[in-house]
């Protein structure tokens, strides 16, 4: 029986309060020696909410949140939700310009961040790139680093001590299922990040059902590896666990040896994320030293996974159940999933079937439905589809049909049972270790290099990361350019997953009659180059 979680709970904070009643003293969060029960989560949510009220956050206000996977991140997020605020999750790998665009576009009035993470001074970076942004008037530092002009998280929480709890409860009771819980920003083909508003009710319905479909149980221990700013770490991770009474173990940064140690220590049974995670666990030279027999459910989501890799996740790592899924931010990040009953070949070569309440359609370029088995653009219809991009009417009109059906930009087919096979990406997007990378965004940054005249970026298959970017760059006349220069420049200006894995300095790019770059020729070149290198190393 499918549970309508959006009817069971009016909102995310209402769900937290009910979970505290339902699951009580059971451990929700295991973070080293730090342990929270479900009752603790409700208490910490209310504590943070009181503080957000104290600094003036009103229903509908936007608050940025940047930091690693920690309990304090969850506390801050739930505090924003509980006062009726709209959370803006921020990618910890983004550079200052990327973060400034999102804060300004969303109109954030405050930002919760960390002093240092991944060797980056986030406060200093934000101040340099987002000078004048209203969000910087209220900087709250999660890790309690003392930085002039900011408030430590401890001091921030203390500010709410005089706010009555009843005011928080009134705020929670006023939140409805159709109210916005967060705005998830995703880059488009133009290179400009676009905000997708997500709703409380849709989030609760989709992710409760997704974890039910994954066969995740009350007694499971979920090691949340994907970052909390990503929907797989946030909504399929710690939030879904709150709904279903599951214990989570936040993973701050992915290190295969440390994860193996955590699996053994905490008896981890669930891991969701990109294939990279599972490949690195299998290939670690010390894997056999650890007891990982507790592993039970895996979701290694990607458009297509080699059958052998999916079989190895099951047979080598010992998972009982493996899954594949498909989604995009514009559809609250869930469209389709496999089930535990599906054969391994289907799980590897498809992303499963549309989830309850969602319909997947395949159209040709003329807007006509194509027959079963034939390829076309994947279109999505259902309650999960966004209403609009945030403050982007033209982009919204391009993404949605008049009757609200979503253009995904992905090319694929449906079989007779409704299984979706993704064969290409109309928008040229590629996925690096679970993160969406958009060539146009990377190209627009590359051509800002003083020596680069033209640039074209493609996604190339990679055994570990799923896909990586290859860049073809044309130097300006009379200038010498090396691949190392381009990669070093990219590392300074782009999030690490967007940095091209390989750079080819070329004299020209293949173009058609309208002077557009013919990327399929570059993909053919890349495949031929990979084949030649594989043959040479054999």
LINPEZI-V123368 format. One record per residue. N is the residue number from 1. RES is the residue in one small letter. NEAR is the number of other ideal C-beta (glycine too) atoms within 8 Angstrom. Layout:
n;res;near
N;RES;NEAR
N;RES;NEAR
This chain:
n;res;near
1;x;2
2;x;6
3;x;8
4;x;7
5;x;13
6;x;11
7;x;4
8;x;9
9;x;11
10;x;8
11;x;16
12;x;13
13;x;13
14;x;12
15;x;14
16;x;14
17;x;10
18;x;10
19;x;14
20;x;12
21;x;7
22;x;8
23;x;10
24;x;9
25;x;5
26;x;9
27;x;8
28;x;13
29;x;16
30;x;11
31;x;11
32;x;4
33;x;4
34;x;8
35;x;8
36;x;12
37;x;12
38;x;16
39;x;9
40;x;10
41;x;17
42;x;12
43;x;8
44;x;12
45;x;15
46;x;11
47;x;12
48;x;16
49;x;17
50;x;14
51;x;15
52;x;15
53;x;14
54;x;10
55;x;10
56;x;6
57;x;12
58;x;8
59;x;10
60;x;8
61;x;10
62;x;13
63;x;16
64;x;16
65;x;16
66;x;14
67;x;15
68;x;11
69;x;10
70;x;11
71;x;11
72;x;10
73;x;13
74;x;12
75;x;12
76;x;15
77;x;13
78;x;16
79;x;14
80;x;15
81;x;16
82;x;16
83;x;14
84;x;11
85;x;14
86;x;14
87;x;13
88;x;16
89;x;14
90;x;14
91;x;11
92;x;13
93;x;7
94;x;9
95;x;10
96;x;10
97;x;8
98;x;11
99;x;17
100;x;12
101;x;10
102;x;16
103;x;16
104;x;10
105;x;11
106;x;14
107;x;7
108;x;15
109;x;12
110;x;14
111;x;16
112;x;13
113;x;16
114;x;12
115;x;10
116;x;9
117;x;9
118;x;6
119;x;3
120;x;8
121;x;7
122;x;13
123;x;13
124;x;7
125;x;12
126;x;17
127;x;9
128;x;8
129;x;11
130;x;14
131;x;7
132;x;4
133;x;11
134;x;7
135;x;13
136;x;12
137;x;7
138;x;10
139;x;15
140;x;14
141;x;17
142;x;13
143;x;11
144;x;8
145;x;10
146;x;5
147;x;9
148;x;3
149;x;4
150;x;9
151;x;10
152;x;11
153;x;14
154;x;7
155;x;8
156;x;12
157;x;11
158;x;8
159;x;10
160;x;15
161;x;7
162;x;4
163;x;11
164;x;5
165;x;8
166;x;6
167;x;10
168;x;15
169;x;8
170;x;8
171;x;14
172;x;13
173;x;7
174;x;8
175;x;14
176;x;9
177;x;11
178;x;6
179;x;11
180;x;10
181;x;12
182;x;10
183;x;14
184;x;11
185;x;13
186;x;11
187;x;10
188;x;12
189;x;10
190;x;5
191;x;12
192;x;8
193;x;11
194;x;12
195;x;15
196;x;13
197;x;12
198;x;12
199;x;12
200;x;17
201;x;12
202;x;13
203;x;14
204;x;17
205;x;13
206;x;14
207;x;15
208;x;13
209;x;13
210;x;14
211;x;14
212;x;11
213;x;10
214;x;14
215;x;8
216;x;12
217;x;6
218;x;6
219;x;4
220;x;12
221;x;14
222;x;16
223;x;14
224;x;15
225;x;11
226;x;13
227;x;9
228;x;17
229;x;11
230;x;11
231;x;11
232;x;13
233;x;14
234;x;13
235;x;11
236;x;14
237;x;15
238;x;13
239;x;12
240;x;15
241;x;15
242;x;12
243;x;14
244;x;11
245;x;10
246;x;14
247;x;12
248;x;14
249;x;14
250;x;12
251;x;12
252;x;6
253;x;6
254;x;8
255;x;6
256;x;10
257;x;8
258;x;8
259;x;14
260;x;15
261;x;9
262;x;12
263;x;14
264;x;10
265;x;6
266;x;10
267;x;8
268;x;13
269;x;11
270;x;14
271;x;13
272;x;14
273;x;13
274;x;13
275;x;11
276;x;12
277;x;13
278;x;15
279;x;11
280;x;11
281;x;12
282;x;11
283;x;8
284;x;10
285;x;4
286;x;8
287;x;11
288;x;4
289;x;5
290;x;10
291;x;5
292;x;11
293;x;5
294;x;10
295;x;12
296;x;9
297;x;15
298;x;15
299;x;13
300;x;16
301;x;13
302;x;10
303;x;7
304;x;7
305;x;12
306;x;6
307;x;10
308;x;6
309;x;13
310;x;15
311;x;10
312;x;11
313;x;14
314;x;13
315;x;7
316;x;7
317;x;13
318;x;9
319;x;11
320;x;6
321;x;10
322;x;13
323;x;17
324;x;17
325;x;13
326;x;13
327;x;11
328;x;10
329;x;10
330;x;11
331;x;16
332;x;13
333;x;11
334;x;14
335;x;15
336;x;14
337;x;15
338;x;12
339;x;8
340;x;7
341;x;3
342;x;9
343;x;5
344;x;11
345;x;7
346;x;11
347;x;15
348;x;14
349;x;9
350;x;12
351;x;14
352;x;16
353;x;10
354;x;11
355;x;14
356;x;5
357;x;7
358;x;15
359;x;7
360;x;14
361;x;10
362;x;14
363;x;11
364;x;8
365;x;6
366;x;4
367;x;5
368;x;6
369;x;5
370;x;10
371;x;4
372;x;7
373;x;7
374;x;8
375;x;9
376;x;12
377;x;13
378;x;13
379;x;13
380;x;16
381;x;11
382;x;10
383;x;7
384;x;13
385;x;13
386;x;12
387;x;4
388;x;9
389;x;12
390;x;11
391;x;6
392;x;10
393;x;7
394;x;6
395;x;10
396;x;10
397;x;7
398;x;6
399;x;9
400;x;12
401;x;7
402;x;4
403;x;4
404;x;8
405;x;11
406;x;13
407;x;10
408;x;12
409;x;9
410;x;13
411;x;11
412;x;13
413;x;13
414;x;11
415;x;10
416;x;5
417;x;5
418;x;9
419;x;10
420;x;17
421;x;12
422;x;13
423;x;7
424;x;8
425;x;11
426;x;8
427;x;9
428;x;12
429;x;12
430;x;14
431;x;14
432;x;14
433;x;9
434;x;12
435;x;9
436;x;8
437;x;15
438;x;13
439;x;16
440;x;11
441;x;12
442;x;18
443;x;13
444;x;9
445;x;11
446;x;15
447;x;10
448;x;7
449;x;9
450;x;4
451;x;9
452;x;15
453;x;7
454;x;8
455;x;12
456;x;13
457;x;13
458;x;14
459;x;16
460;x;15
461;x;7
462;x;9
463;x;5
464;x;8
465;x;10
466;x;13
467;x;12
468;x;12
469;x;17
470;x;15
471;x;16
472;x;13
473;x;15
474;x;12
475;x;11
476;x;8
477;x;5
478;x;3
479;x;7
480;x;5
481;x;10
482;x;7
483;x;9
484;x;6
485;x;10
486;x;17
487;x;11
488;x;8
489;x;10
490;x;15
491;x;9
492;x;5
493;x;9
494;x;10
495;x;11
496;x;7
497;x;9
498;x;11
499;x;11
500;x;13
501;x;8
502;x;9
503;x;11
504;x;9
505;x;10
506;x;8
507;x;3
508;x;5
509;x;10
510;x;7
511;x;7
512;x;6
513;x;3
514;x;4
515;x;5
516;x;6
517;x;8
518;x;9
519;x;10
520;x;6
521;x;8
522;x;15
523;x;10
524;x;8
525;x;8
526;x;11
527;x;9
528;x;8
529;x;8
530;x;10
531;x;8
532;x;8
533;x;8
534;x;8
535;x;7
536;x;6
537;x;5
538;x;4
